[in-house]
Amino acid sequence: MQVQAIADSVLDQVYKSSYKMNSIEGYTPGNWVVLDLVDVVVHIFHKDVRIQYDLERLWGDVPVVQVVCQETY
């Protein structure tokens, strides 16, 4: 339920902004939700799933890019 609540909060902000939602995957099971916002992909994990897939290790050599949102909520 917590993963879904976080996804709902992100989606609320997306719907209030000019960003576009392309697709949502994994919402019903609620272990790993992926929100495809076209230019940005949001991953929301349950703690156990996050440990299992360890995406930080897989993407650890990729440069970090700071994204600044100009939208006002």
C-alpha positions as CSV (number, residue, x, y, z in Angstrom):
1,M,0.0,0.0,0.0
2,Q,2.9,2.4,0.7
3,V,4.3,2.0,-2.8
4,Q,0.9,2.8,-4.3
5,A,0.4,5.8,-2.0
6,I,3.8,7.2,-3.2
7,A,2.8,6.6,-6.8
8,D,-0.5,8.3,-6.2
9,S,1.3,11.3,-4.8
10,V,3.6,11.5,-7.8
11,L,0.7,11.1,-10.1
12,D,-1.2,13.9,-8.4
13,Q,1.7,16.3,-9.1
14,V,2.1,15.1,-12.7
15,Y,-1.6,15.7,-13.5
16,K,-1.3,19.2,-12.1
17,S,1.7,19.9,-14.3
18,S,2.4,20.1,-18.0
19,Y,4.2,16.7,-17.9
20,K,2.6,13.9,-19.9
21,M,1.9,10.4,-18.5
22,N,2.8,7.7,-21.0
23,S,2.2,4.5,-19.0
24,I,2.0,3.0,-15.5
25,E,3.2,-0.6,-14.8
26,G,3.1,-2.6,-11.6
27,Y,0.5,-0.5,-9.7
28,T,-1.9,-3.3,-8.8
29,P,0.7,-5.7,-7.3
30,G,2.4,-2.7,-5.6
31,N,5.9,-4.0,-5.2
32,W,7.5,-2.0,-8.0
33,V,5.7,0.7,-9.8
34,V,7.1,2.3,-12.9
35,L,5.7,5.6,-14.1
36,D,6.8,6.5,-17.7
37,L,6.6,10.3,-18.0
38,V,8.1,10.3,-21.5
39,D,11.3,12.3,-20.6
40,V,11.5,10.8,-17.1
41,V,10.9,7.3,-15.7
42,V,10.0,7.0,-12.0
43,H,10.7,3.8,-10.2
44,I,9.0,3.2,-6.8
45,F,10.1,0.1,-5.0
46,H,9.1,-1.9,-2.0
47,K,12.2,-2.2,0.2
48,D,12.7,-5.9,-0.5
49,V,12.4,-5.5,-4.3
50,R,14.8,-2.6,-4.3
51,I,17.4,-4.7,-2.5
52,Q,16.8,-7.6,-4.9
53,Y,17.3,-5.6,-8.1
54,D,20.0,-3.2,-6.8
55,L,19.6,-0.6,-9.6
56,E,22.0,1.7,-7.9
57,R,24.8,-0.9,-8.7
58,L,23.6,-1.4,-12.2
59,W,23.5,2.4,-13.0
60,G,26.3,3.4,-10.6
61,D,28.6,4.6,-13.4
62,V,26.0,6.9,-15.1
63,P,26.4,10.6,-14.4
64,V,23.9,12.2,-12.1
65,V,21.8,14.9,-13.8
66,Q,20.0,17.5,-11.7
67,V,16.4,18.2,-12.9
68,V,14.9,21.5,-11.9
69,C,11.1,21.7,-12.2
70,Q,9.8,25.2,-13.1
71,E,6.2,24.2,-12.3
72,T,4.4,25.8,-9.4
73,Y,2.0,23.7,-7.4
